[in-house]
């Protein structure tokens, strides 16, 4: 009897094993990685984690940071060869880094393309972005993200729709205001759209018209025409005939394993509120190399990524990955993907990359930044980003297509 029982158990085990093997989906092909070589010097280098007290939303809080005292970094933005760019501006109490960064990028592009130094209006684009967000929310009956954030290609999309004006034509400041503050604007805008959702009020024309009234109250009415060298023209005519700025010539890149490489797909973050699938997906090595080579050629980049890390410090004008997070040589496609997957890398902030140089064992990037933290240190509005931070934490970039023709040739469309 005992032998029969053992035989039955063994038979069931075999059947279960065969069934399990047959029912498993084929595994994806795993590419064998070459072992990463870490020198003794890199193994011995240890960054020190410290707690610092900071004021966040008016309250003092302890946060984990890095002891930056021993970090070797560039001593000044003057060490970088940089293309033309206007001095940094502050976005103040707004979530409009996406527009400040991309507008700065396009101003540098205008100069590179042989145009004059022309300061463009960020708030003209922001106005119409709020309009289009509201329009989609109504059309989708509430199934669309409501937030202040957006992406680089939203700027070029709004320019295609509404054109662009100079900063002197439209400031977005009312009365005696000298600093942007969208806290009341955003709350009123959002509350109205949530009211529409709650009451199932989906009349697009009336809802958008009311949204414009909210924006006019807080930002001022945007100009329908502007005067340029004695001629009256619309913002679209100014963009097309004077600036001759081609929005379709700018391309965006990402680097994620959850999409096939060398295909276009969606950048899956809330600020891509219209679910654009117009992002070129590259392996990390090519993604990073493209950024470096573009800067070496004299192009600049509009870049987006994560800034909620202990290795970034506005007071020290620097961003890097501490060894207590991950040693620099171990930053790769998988460590990058893991942080995006578990949401420790998020789409926090957009910035303008304007310079590159090699220093010691690292690449360094000069960043122009509209965020408040960038104005706490010695070099107001500038950061030095180290190569490991860029590889691990920068999630997307926009550049002129002429900077990356070989990469674009690898895509089927």
Number of C-alpha atoms within 10 A of each C-alpha: 6 7 8 9 10 11 12 12 12 12 12 12 12 12 12 12 12 11 11 11 11 10 9 8 8 8 6 6 6 6 6 6 6 6 6 8 9 12 9 8 8 13 10 8 10 12 18 14 17 13 13 13 12 12 10 9 7 7 8 11 12 12 12 13 18 22 16 21 8 8 12 10 18 22 10 14 16 9 12 16 15 18 15 19 19 13 11 20 17 20 21 15 13 17 21 24 27 28 29 31 30 25 22 31 27 27 20 24 22 18 15 16 12 9 15 11 15 16 17 21 21 26 23 28 25 25 19 19 20 19 20 15 20 25 22 19 23 24 14 11 15 18 11 18 16 20 16 19 22 25 30 27 24 21 25 24 15 19 22 17 12 18 19 28 30 17 15 9 17 20 19 24 15 14 7 6 9 10 14 18 18 18 12 10 17 20 11 16 21 17 12 17 24 17 11 18 16 10 9 12 15 18 12 15 11 11 18 20 12 16 21 21 14 17 22 16 12 18 24 20 15 19 12 11 16 18 12 12 6 7 8 12 16 18 24 19 18 21 20 17 11 12 18 13 21 13 18 12 11 16 20 22 21 24 28 19 16 9 16 13 18 18 15 20 18 16 26 12 13 17 19 19 20 16 14 14 12 15 20 24 26 24 16 23 12 13 20 16 12 20 24 21 14 19 23 15 9 16 24 30 28 27 27 27 20 20 20 15 19 20 22 24 22 21 16 19 26 25 25 24 25 23 19 13 12 13 17 20 13 15 17 15 16 14 14 21 20 13 14 18 13 9 10 14 21 20 26 18 23 31 27 30 28 25 25 26 17 13 12 10 7 14 15 27 26 26 25 28 27 27 26 15 20 24 20 16 16 14 17 21 22 29 31 27 23 23 22 23 23 22 22 26 25 24 26 23 27 23 24 20 15 13 20 15 10 11 15 15 10 12 14 8 8
